[in-house]
Amino acid sequence: MTNNEQPQSQELWGMLISFFTHYSYFLSSMNKLPANPPSWRNDTVLPLPMEVNANAWAVDAACSGNPGPMEYQCIDLQTGSQVFHYGPLHGTNNIGEFLAIVHALALMEQRGITDKVIYSDSVNAQLWVQKKQCKTKLERNAQTEQLYQIIARGENWLRTHNITTPILKWETKKWGEIPADFGRKG
């Protein structure tokens, strides 16, 4: 193998790893869907309380350690399907919660979705989005630089877009874990 071929094979290897990672998340999310929709609702396949708007996306983050490997995802509450997943990347749970909301807002705008709401169980992330600034205390260093670049893009997106999508607090004590939860709590 020549030196010119090595980056292409590394790029291909990276693409394959990414594909299988996302495919495994897709398969695991399919196993979590209920076999039959709840009888008390006809607007969702998920067993949501009646006061939850099913015309919504739910976002959540998970982090192994603080800081540590962080990832976030978004679930469509009508279909139960995963809208997006990002990570893992070295960071904190609060950063993941913030980026998940921004990612959902940007994707809704890109797709022309104007009738949905977003649920998040993170008060901090909702405040950061409202203030258009991620107020993390995570040390900026070589390990976190990529994440800081993503945060900067998210903050810039918030400053340059008019946000009209309601971001609602998911009431965990009342409704249970948010459907986007990664299910890792012990």
C-alpha positions as CSV (number, residue, x, y, z in Angstrom):
1,M,0.0,0.0,0.0
2,T,1.4,3.4,-0.9
3,N,1.2,6.5,1.2
4,N,-1.4,7.9,-1.1
5,E,-3.7,5.0,-0.6
6,Q,-3.6,5.0,3.2
7,P,-5.8,8.1,3.8
8,Q,-8.5,6.7,1.5
9,S,-8.6,3.4,3.3
10,Q,-8.6,5.2,6.7
11,E,-11.5,7.3,5.4
12,L,-13.4,4.2,4.2
13,W,-12.7,2.5,7.6
14,G,-14.1,5.6,9.4
15,M,-17.2,5.6,7.2
16,L,-17.8,1.9,7.8
17,I,-17.5,2.4,11.6
18,S,-19.9,5.3,11.4
19,F,-22.4,3.2,9.4
20,F,-22.3,0.3,11.7
21,T,-22.6,2.5,14.8
22,H,-25.6,4.3,13.5
23,Y,-27.1,1.0,12.1
24,S,-26.8,-0.6,15.6
25,Y,-28.6,2.4,17.1
26,F,-31.3,2.1,14.5
27,L,-31.8,-1.6,15.3
28,S,-31.8,-1.0,19.1
29,S,-34.3,1.8,18.7
30,M,-36.6,-0.5,16.7
31,N,-36.6,-3.1,19.5
32,K,-37.8,-0.4,21.9
33,L,-40.9,0.4,19.9
34,P,-44.1,-1.1,21.3
35,A,-45.7,-3.9,19.2
36,N,-49.1,-2.1,19.3
37,P,-49.9,1.6,19.8
38,P,-51.5,2.5,23.1
39,S,-55.3,2.2,23.0
40,W,-55.8,5.5,24.8
41,R,-54.1,7.6,22.1
42,N,-54.4,7.5,18.3
43,D,-51.7,10.1,17.6
44,T,-48.6,8.1,18.7
45,V,-47.1,4.6,18.9
46,L,-45.6,5.5,22.3
47,P,-47.3,5.1,25.7
48,L,-47.3,8.9,26.4
49,P,-49.5,10.6,29.0
50,M,-52.4,12.5,27.6
51,E,-51.0,15.9,28.5
52,V,-47.9,15.3,26.4
53,N,-48.1,16.7,22.9
54,A,-47.3,13.8,20.5
55,N,-46.6,16.2,17.6
56,A,-43.1,16.7,19.1
57,W,-39.5,15.7,19.1
58,A,-37.9,14.7,22.4
59,V,-34.1,15.2,22.9
60,D,-31.7,13.9,25.5
61,A,-28.0,13.4,26.1
62,A,-25.9,10.9,27.9
63,C,-22.4,11.2,29.3
64,S,-20.2,8.5,30.8
65,G,-18.4,10.5,33.4
66,N,-18.2,14.3,33.8
67,P,-16.6,15.0,31.5
68,G,-16.5,11.9,29.4
69,P,-17.8,10.3,26.2
70,M,-21.0,12.3,25.5
71,E,-23.7,11.7,22.9
72,Y,-27.2,13.0,22.2
73,Q,-30.3,11.9,20.2
74,C,-33.8,13.0,19.1
75,I,-36.9,10.8,19.0
76,D,-40.1,11.6,17.1
77,L,-42.9,11.2,19.6
78,Q,-45.5,10.3,16.9
79,T,-43.5,7.5,15.3
80,G,-41.1,6.5,18.1
81,S,-38.3,6.7,15.5
82,Q,-34.9,8.2,16.0
83,V,-34.6,11.5,14.1
84,F,-30.9,11.9,14.7
85,H,-28.0,10.8,16.9
86,Y,-24.6,12.4,17.4
87,G,-21.5,11.3,19.2
88,P,-19.8,10.1,21.2
89,L,-17.5,13.1,21.7
90,H,-15.6,14.1,24.8
91,G,-17.8,16.6,26.7
92,T,-20.5,16.9,29.4
93,N,-24.1,16.0,29.7
94,N,-25.2,19.7,29.8
95,I,-23.4,20.4,26.6
96,G,-25.0,17.4,25.0
97,E,-28.5,18.6,26.1
98,F,-27.8,22.1,24.7
99,L,-26.5,20.8,21.4
100,A,-29.4,18.4,21.1
101,I,-31.9,21.2,21.3
102,V,-30.0,23.4,18.8
103,H,-29.6,20.4,16.4
104,A,-33.4,19.8,16.6
105,L,-34.2,23.5,16.0
106,A,-31.8,23.7,13.0
107,L,-33.1,20.4,11.5
108,M,-36.8,21.5,11.9
109,E,-35.9,24.8,10.1
110,Q,-34.0,23.0,7.4
111,R,-37.0,20.6,6.8
112,G,-39.6,23.4,7.0
113,I,-41.2,21.8,10.1
114,T,-43.2,24.6,11.9
115,D,-45.9,22.7,13.8
116,K,-43.9,20.6,16.2
117,V,-42.6,21.3,19.7
118,I,-39.4,20.1,21.3
119,Y,-39.3,18.4,24.7
120,S,-36.1,18.5,26.9
121,D,-35.6,17.4,30.5
122,S,-32.7,19.9,31.0
123,V,-33.5,23.2,32.5
124,N,-29.9,24.3,32.0
125,A,-29.9,23.5,28.3
126,Q,-33.2,25.4,27.8
127,L,-31.8,28.5,29.6
128,W,-28.6,28.3,27.5
129,V,-30.6,28.1,24.3
130,Q,-32.8,31.0,25.5
131,K,-29.6,33.1,26.2
132,K,-28.0,31.8,22.9
133,Q,-24.9,30.8,24.8
134,C,-23.5,27.5,26.2
135,K,-22.4,28.5,29.7
136,T,-20.2,25.4,30.2
137,K,-17.2,25.4,32.5
138,L,-15.6,22.5,30.5
139,E,-11.8,23.1,30.0
140,R,-10.9,24.0,26.5
141,N,-8.0,21.9,25.4
142,A,-6.9,19.6,22.5
143,Q,-9.4,16.9,23.6
144,T,-12.3,19.3,23.7
145,E,-11.4,21.6,20.8
146,Q,-13.7,19.9,18.3
147,L,-16.6,20.1,20.7
148,Y,-15.9,23.8,21.3
149,Q,-16.0,24.4,17.5
150,I,-19.5,22.6,17.4
151,I,-20.7,24.7,20.4
152,A,-19.5,27.9,18.6
153,R,-21.5,26.9,15.4
154,G,-24.5,26.2,17.6
155,E,-24.3,29.5,19.4
156,N,-23.9,31.3,16.0
157,W,-26.9,29.5,14.6
158,L,-29.0,30.6,17.6
159,R,-27.9,34.3,17.2
160,T,-28.7,34.3,13.5
161,H,-32.1,32.6,13.5
162,N,-35.5,33.6,14.8
163,I,-36.6,30.7,17.1
164,T,-40.4,30.2,17.1
165,T,-40.5,26.5,18.0
166,P,-41.7,26.0,21.6
167,I,-39.1,24.2,23.8
168,L,-41.0,22.5,26.6
169,K,-39.8,21.0,29.9
170,W,-40.3,17.2,30.0
171,E,-41.7,16.5,33.5
172,T,-39.7,13.4,34.4
173,K,-41.2,13.0,37.9
174,K,-44.7,13.1,36.5
175,W,-44.3,11.4,33.1
176,G,-41.2,9.1,33.6
177,E,-38.0,9.2,31.5
178,I,-38.1,11.2,28.3
179,P,-38.5,8.9,25.3
180,A,-35.0,10.1,24.0
181,D,-33.4,8.8,27.2
182,F,-30.4,6.4,26.6
183,G,-31.6,4.1,29.5
184,R,-28.2,4.1,31.3
185,K,-29.3,5.2,34.8
186,G,-28.5,2.7,37.5
